[in-house]
Amino acid sequence: MHDYDLLVVGSANADLVIGVDRRPGAGETVLGSDLVVHPGGKGANQAVAAARLGARTALLARVGDDDYGRVLLDSQRSAGVDTVGVLVGGAPTGVALITVDPSGDNSIVVSQGANARLTPGDVRAAASLLAAARVVSVQLEIPLESVAEVVRTAAAGFGERPGPRVVLNPSPAAPLPNDVLAACDPLVVNEHEARFLLSDDQVGSSDDPEEWAEALLSRGPRSVVVTLGGEGALVADGDRTVLVPSPAVTAVDTTGAGDAFTGALAWRLGTDDDLVTAVRFAVRVGAAAVTRAGAQASFPSAEEVAAL
């Protein structure tokens, strides 16, 4: 009944990456490596990650009519993503400026560009894509009103057919309307995002991910996944809280690892895995992704995940 396991609605950026011995402080200049350009953006990353694993995936996004936009479209198509929903023009392609230190940690500044022009009207015009997907995954590198439109369209369904399951990663962190939170199944957050969403709650100052998950569940989402880097991820759905450990790997570059995790998780939910099973698979995908440089270039195939 569904043409796609996963529809990703989100950003597509060109990642401009420089390696540094250490990240600069305020007012400081440091020397770095040669500039490398990678296709990226949280939406585009999740779509490529899922497609490379074997998911039937489509992307709804907006890019500029420029060289970076063409690089992004080529990357999606080569991974097997259906780009019928990628709109071209209206603004330059979004760009992410990324510094990576020797430990693999990164700092990122994003120029939204065309991503900021993905409107609720664009979402409504793509209703057929939403109706054709089992799961829709969204992030916050596009306007919040467009994210809300995705969620409301999914919640309303399509006649007798229910809308897709909603996976939301609120990154970069921002306040979320109650109806958006209520549709998340799961809400996927890292430590920074969890603390931001709980900044008005004493639990936000806690160091216990279980407390974060319980407090976030009380805000309305149907389930919560807290990613914990090399420690794995915590799953909470109201009935149980489960810590899923990650395989031990040597991190080279963490850029895009969270997107690989979320793309893999959303896909497995679209194949009817339960949430804990899907997270067990996704933590292995995220672990594999940090062992290579770049975002999309680091994303593993299903065979590589099985070998980890």
C-alpha positions in Angstrom: 0.0 0.0 0.0 3.0 2.3 0.5 5.5 3.4 -2.2 8.0 4.5 0.4 9.3 3.0 3.7 10.4 6.5 4.7 9.8 10.1 3.6 12.4 12.6 5.0 11.3 16.2 5.1 14.2 18.5 5.9 17.3 20.3 5.0 19.9 19.8 2.3 23.2 21.6 2.8 26.7 21.6 1.4 29.1 20.7 4.3 32.3 22.8 4.1 34.7 20.9 6.4 38.1 22.0 7.8 40.2 19.9 10.2 41.7 21.8 13.1 44.1 20.9 16.0 41.6 22.6 18.3 38.5 24.7 17.7 39.0 28.5 18.1 37.8 30.5 21.0 36.1 33.9 20.7 38.2 36.3 18.6 40.8 33.6 17.9 42.2 32.4 14.5 43.5 28.9 14.1 45.0 27.3 11.0 43.3 24.2 9.5 43.4 21.6 6.8 42.4 22.0 3.2 38.7 22.6 2.7 36.6 19.6 1.8 33.1 19.8 0.5 30.6 17.1 1.4 26.9 16.8 0.6 25.0 17.2 3.9 22.1 18.7 5.8 20.1 16.7 8.3 17.3 15.9 6.0 19.5 14.9 3.1 21.8 12.9 5.5 18.9 10.9 6.9 17.6 10.1 3.4 20.9 8.9 2.2 21.6 6.9 5.4 18.2 5.0 5.0 18.5 4.5 1.3 22.0 3.1 1.6 20.7 0.5 4.1 18.1 -0.6 1.6 15.0 1.6 2.4 12.6 2.9 -0.2 13.2 6.5 0.5 12.0 9.9 -0.7 13.2 13.4 0.2 11.1 16.6 0.4 13.6 19.5 0.5 14.6 22.7 -1.3 18.0 23.5 -2.8 19.4 26.3 -4.9 19.9 26.3 -8.6 23.7 26.3 -8.2 26.6 23.9 -8.1 26.0 22.9 -4.5 22.4 22.1 -5.3 23.5 19.8 -8.1 26.0 18.1 -5.9 23.2 17.4 -3.4 20.8 16.1 -6.0 23.5 13.8 -7.5 24.3 12.4 -4.0 20.7 11.6 -3.3 20.1 9.9 -6.6 23.3 7.9 -6.4 22.2 6.6 -3.0 18.8 5.5 -4.5 16.7 8.3 -3.0 13.7 9.5 -4.9 14.2 13.2 -5.5 10.8 14.0 -7.0 10.0 16.1 -3.9 13.2 18.2 -4.1 12.4 21.7 -5.1 15.0 23.8 -6.9 15.5 27.6 -6.8 14.4 30.6 -4.8 17.6 31.0 -2.8 21.2 29.7 -2.7 21.7 26.1 -1.4 22.2 25.9 2.4 25.8 25.7 3.6 27.2 24.2 6.8 30.6 25.4 8.0 32.2 22.6 10.0 35.4 22.3 12.0 36.5 18.9 13.2 39.2 18.4 15.9 41.5 15.3 16.3 39.1 13.6 18.6 36.4 13.6 15.9 34.2 16.2 17.7 32.8 19.0 15.5 31.4 22.5 15.7 28.9 23.6 13.0 27.4 26.9 11.8 24.6 26.7 9.3 23.5 29.2 6.6 20.0 28.1 5.9 19.7 29.4 2.3 17.0 27.5 0.4 16.1 25.4 3.4 14.4 28.5 5.0 12.2 28.7 1.9 10.6 25.3 2.3 7.1 26.5 3.2 3.9 24.9 4.6 2.5 25.4 1.1 5.3 23.2 -0.3 4.3 20.6 2.3 0.7 20.7 1.3 1.6 20.4 -2.4 3.5 17.3 -1.5 0.6 15.5 0.2 0.9 12.6 -2.2 4.4 11.9 -0.9 3.2 11.9 2.7 0.3 9.6 1.8 2.7 7.2 0.1 5.1 6.8 3.1 4.9 4.5 6.2 7.1 6.9 8.2 8.0 10.6 7.9 11.1 11.9 9.6 11.6 15.7 10.2 14.2 17.9 11.9 14.4 21.7 12.6 16.8 23.0 9.9 13.6 24.0 8.0 11.0 26.5 9.3 9.1 25.3 12.3 5.7 26.1 10.7 6.6 23.7 7.9 7.5 21.0 10.4 4.2 21.6 12.1 2.4 21.3 8.7 4.1 17.9 8.1 3.0 16.7 11.6 -0.6 18.0 11.2 -1.0 16.5 7.7 0.3 13.1 9.0 -2.0 13.2 12.0 -5.0 14.0 9.9 -4.4 10.9 7.6 -5.7 10.5 4.1 -9.3 9.3 4.1 -9.4 5.7 5.3 -5.6 5.5 5.2 -3.8 6.7 8.3 -1.0 9.1 7.9 2.7 8.1 8.4 4.3 7.6 11.8 6.2 10.7 12.8 9.9 10.7 13.9 11.2 14.1 15.0 14.7 15.1 15.9 14.4 18.7 17.3 17.8 19.9 16.0 18.8 22.6 16.2 16.9 22.7 19.5 13.8 25.0 19.6 10.6 25.1 21.5 7.9 22.7 20.1 4.1 23.2 19.9 2.1 20.8 22.0 0.4 19.2 18.9 3.8 18.6 17.3 5.2 17.0 20.5 2.1 14.8 20.8 2.6 13.3 17.3 6.2 12.3 17.9 6.7 8.5 18.0 9.6 8.8 18.8 11.0 12.2 19.7 14.8 11.7 19.2 17.1 14.0 21.2 20.7 14.1 22.3 21.8 15.5 25.7 21.9 19.1 24.5 18.4 18.9 22.9 16.9 17.2 26.0 18.3 19.8 28.3 17.0 22.6 26.1 13.5 21.2 25.9 13.6 20.8 29.7 15.2 24.1 30.5 12.1 25.2 32.4 12.2 22.0 34.5 14.6 21.2 37.3 15.1 17.8 35.6 17.0 19.7 32.8 19.9 20.2 35.2 20.0 16.5 36.1 22.7 14.2 34.7 20.3 11.2 34.5 19.0 10.4 30.9 16.2 8.3 32.4 14.9 11.4 34.2 15.1 13.4 31.0 13.2 10.7 29.1 10.5 10.5 31.7 10.1 14.3 31.8 10.0 14.5 28.1 7.3 11.8 27.9 5.2 13.9 30.3 5.2 16.7 27.7 3.2 14.5 25.3 5.3 12.5 22.8 4.3 8.8 22.4 7.9 7.7 22.9 11.3 9.2 23.4 14.8 8.1 22.4 17.8 9.8 24.0 21.0 9.3 22.1 24.1 9.0 24.3 27.0 9.0 21.8 29.4 6.2 22.4 27.2 4.8 25.2 24.3 4.0 22.9 20.7 5.2 23.4 17.9 5.2 25.9 14.4 4.2 24.8 11.3 5.2 26.8 7.7 4.6 25.8 5.8 4.9 29.1 5.8 1.1 29.6 9.5 0.6 29.8 12.9 2.3 29.7 15.7 0.4 28.0 19.3 1.3 27.6 20.7 0.1 24.3 24.5 0.0 24.3 26.6 0.9 21.3 29.5 -1.2 19.9 32.9 0.1 20.9 34.6 1.8 17.9 37.3 4.4 17.4 35.7 7.7 16.4 37.3 9.5 13.4 34.5 12.1 12.7 31.1 12.4 14.4 29.6 14.6 11.7 26.3 13.1 10.6 26.3 10.2 13.0 23.1 11.4 14.6 21.5 11.7 11.2 22.6 8.1 10.3 21.1 6.9 13.6 17.8 8.6 13.0 17.5 7.7 9.4 18.2 4.0 10.3 15.7 4.1 13.2 13.0 5.7 11.1 13.5 3.1 8.3 13.3 0.1 10.7 10.1 1.5 12.2 8.8 1.6 8.7 9.5 -2.2 8.4 7.4 -2.8 11.5 10.3 -3.3 14.0 9.3 -2.4 17.5 11.1 0.7 18.9 13.8 -1.1 21.0 14.7 -3.4 18.1 14.9 -0.5 15.7 17.1 1.4 18.1 19.4 -1.6 18.5 20.0 -1.5 14.8 20.3 2.3 14.7 23.1 2.4 17.3 25.2 0.1 15.2 24.6 2.3 12.2 25.6 5.4 14.1 28.7 3.6 15.5 29.8 2.6 12.0 29.3 6.1 10.7 31.8 7.7 13.2 34.6 5.4 12.0 35.0 7.4 8.7 35.3 11.0 7.8 32.4 13.1 6.4 28.7 12.8 6.8 27.1 10.9 3.9 30.4 9.4 2.8 30.6 7.7 6.2 27.2 6.1 6.1 27.3 2.2 6.0 25.6 -0.3 3.9 23.5 -3.0 5.5 26.3 -5.5 5.0 28.8 -3.2 6.8 26.4 -2.8 9.8 26.0 -6.6 9.9 29.8 -7.0 10.1 30.2 -4.5 12.9 
